[in-house]
Amino acid sequence: MEFEVWQNYTVEDFAAFWYGFYDKSPGKKPVSRISDRGMRLGGWLFLAAGGLLLAVCALNPLHFEPIPGAVIGMGLAFLALGVVTLVQWRPGGAPVHPRWAVRAWKKWSRQEPGLRWRYRLTPEGLELHNSSSDHRYDYSHLRPVWEDEGHFYLSLDGQVWHILSKSQFTQGDPTRFAAFLKEQTGRPVSWVNGEEARV
């Protein structure tokens, strides 16, 4: 049995790595997040709060002389937060990705295409090829492997991670890849978001 994977990342691949490894500990449940609908509601609430504070300043029912600058500043800040939130989470807008993921993807996409890795995994070992180098590793060098819905995450040293997108397998069935790695390494592939996510 052999597997071959090309390295052809999207920003979503880096975002998945961020949410699995940097935003939380791997093997833990995903961090709870407000839905897009909740964020849009929050944007409208910020706008309403900012408008209310500025209206109170304009009407000045308590007859402050002068009107506290902090109140005006807070009203303007709420308005700005509301506008930014509604622009980022507008219906039909592009997904909002973590800044780290966007920067990592831009850095990777500027890389010479010939330097991008091609992975080949056989019973004999793991091979990494690009236009300038070839590497071959025994499976004993492989650190614990992680998996999520769309990727496998490999590391040989615990610092440099290789993201293998399930959509980029050019040889071999990605649904059989975890079993293959377990057979080669003697360790099961762990689920990034906790085992309950497999159900």
C-alpha positions in Angstrom: 0.0 0.0 0.0 1.3 3.4 -1.0 0.2 7.0 -0.5 1.2 10.2 -2.3 0.2 13.7 -1.3 1.0 17.0 -2.9 1.5 20.1 -0.8 -1.0 22.6 -2.2 -2.4 24.6 0.7 -5.2 27.0 1.0 -5.7 29.6 3.8 -8.3 27.2 5.3 -5.6 24.5 5.8 -3.6 26.9 7.9 -6.7 28.0 9.8 -7.6 24.4 10.6 -4.0 23.9 12.0 -4.4 27.1 14.0 -7.7 26.0 15.5 -6.4 22.5 16.3 -2.9 23.3 17.7 -2.5 27.0 18.6 -6.0 28.0 19.6 -6.2 25.1 22.0 -4.3 21.9 22.9 -4.6 19.1 20.4 -6.9 16.4 21.5 -9.2 18.8 23.4 -12.6 20.0 22.3 -12.8 23.0 20.0 -13.1 26.4 21.6 -16.7 27.6 21.7 -17.3 30.5 19.4 -20.1 32.9 18.7 -21.9 32.1 15.5 -21.8 34.5 12.5 -25.4 35.4 13.4 -24.4 36.2 17.0 -21.5 38.4 15.8 -23.9 40.3 13.5 -26.3 40.8 16.5 -23.3 42.0 18.6 -22.5 44.5 15.9 -26.0 45.9 15.9 -25.9 46.1 19.7 -22.6 48.0 19.6 -24.1 50.5 17.1 -27.2 50.9 19.3 -25.2 51.5 22.4 -22.9 54.0 20.7 -25.9 55.8 19.2 -27.6 55.9 22.6 -24.6 57.3 24.4 -24.1 60.0 21.7 -27.8 60.8 21.9 -27.6 61.2 25.7 -24.6 63.5 25.2 -26.5 65.6 22.7 -29.6 65.9 24.8 -27.7 66.2 28.0 -30.7 65.4 30.3 -28.5 65.7 33.5 -27.1 69.1 32.4 -23.4 68.3 32.6 -21.2 71.2 31.9 -19.1 70.3 30.1 -20.2 66.9 28.9 -17.6 64.3 29.9 -15.2 63.5 27.1 -15.0 59.8 28.2 -18.7 59.4 27.5 -18.4 60.8 24.0 -15.3 58.7 23.4 -17.1 55.5 24.6 -20.0 56.3 22.2 -17.7 56.7 19.3 -15.8 53.5 20.2 -19.0 51.5 20.3 -20.0 52.9 16.9 -16.7 51.9 15.5 -16.8 48.4 17.0 -20.3 47.9 15.5 -19.3 49.0 12.0 -16.2 46.8 12.1 -18.1 43.8 13.4 -20.9 44.2 10.8 -18.4 44.6 7.9 -16.4 41.5 8.9 -19.5 39.3 9.5 -21.8 40.6 6.8 -24.0 37.9 5.2 -22.3 36.3 2.2 -18.9 37.8 3.2 -15.7 35.9 3.0 -14.9 33.8 6.1 -12.8 35.6 8.7 -9.6 33.6 9.3 -7.1 34.0 12.1 -4.4 36.5 11.3 -1.7 33.9 11.8 -3.3 31.6 9.3 -3.5 34.4 6.7 0.1 35.4 7.2 1.3 31.8 7.1 -0.6 31.1 3.9 0.7 34.3 2.2 4.3 33.4 3.2 3.8 29.9 1.8 2.1 31.0 -1.4 5.1 33.3 -2.2 7.4 30.2 -2.1 8.8 28.9 -5.3 6.4 26.2 -6.5 9.3 23.8 -7.0 10.2 23.9 -3.3 6.8 22.7 -2.2 6.9 19.2 -0.8 5.6 16.0 -2.3 5.0 13.2 0.2 5.3 9.5 -0.5 4.5 7.0 2.2 5.2 3.3 1.6 5.8 0.4 4.0 9.5 1.2 3.7 9.2 4.7 5.0 8.3 8.4 4.5 9.8 10.3 1.5 9.8 14.1 1.0 10.7 15.4 -2.4 11.0 18.9 -3.9 13.0 20.4 -6.7 16.1 20.8 -4.6 16.2 17.9 -2.1 15.0 14.4 -1.3 14.6 13.1 2.2 13.8 9.6 3.4 12.7 8.8 7.0 12.0 5.6 8.9 8.6 5.6 10.7 10.5 5.6 14.0 11.2 9.3 13.4 7.5 10.2 13.1 6.0 11.9 16.1 2.4 11.2 17.1 0.1 11.9 14.1 -3.1 13.9 14.4 -6.2 14.0 12.2 -9.2 16.2 11.7 -12.1 16.2 9.2 -9.9 17.4 6.3 -6.3 16.9 7.3 -3.5 14.8 8.8 -0.7 16.5 10.7 2.7 15.0 10.8 5.9 16.1 12.5 9.4 14.6 12.6 10.8 16.9 15.3 7.8 18.3 17.1 8.5 21.8 15.7 8.0 21.6 11.9 4.6 20.4 11.0 3.5 19.0 7.7 -0.2 19.4 6.8 -1.5 16.7 4.6 -4.8 17.7 3.1 -7.2 14.7 2.5 -8.2 16.4 -0.7 -4.6 16.4 -2.0 -4.0 12.6 -2.0 -3.0 11.7 -5.5 -2.4 8.1 -4.7 -4.0 6.0 -2.0 -7.3 6.3 -0.1 -7.1 8.9 2.7 -9.8 7.0 4.6 -7.3 4.1 5.0 -4.3 6.3 5.8 -4.8 6.3 9.6 -4.9 2.5 9.7 -1.7 2.4 7.5 0.2 4.8 9.9 -1.0 2.8 12.9 0.4 -0.4 11.3 3.7 1.3 10.5 4.3 3.2 13.8 2.4 1.0 16.3 0.5 4.1 17.5 -3.0 5.2 16.6 -3.7 8.5 14.8 -5.2 10.9 17.4 -8.2 13.1 16.6 -7.3 16.8 17.0 -10.7 17.8 18.5 -11.0 14.8 20.9 -12.2 11.3 20.2 -15.9 12.3 20.7 -15.6 14.3 17.4 -15.2 11.0 15.5 -18.8 10.0 16.4 
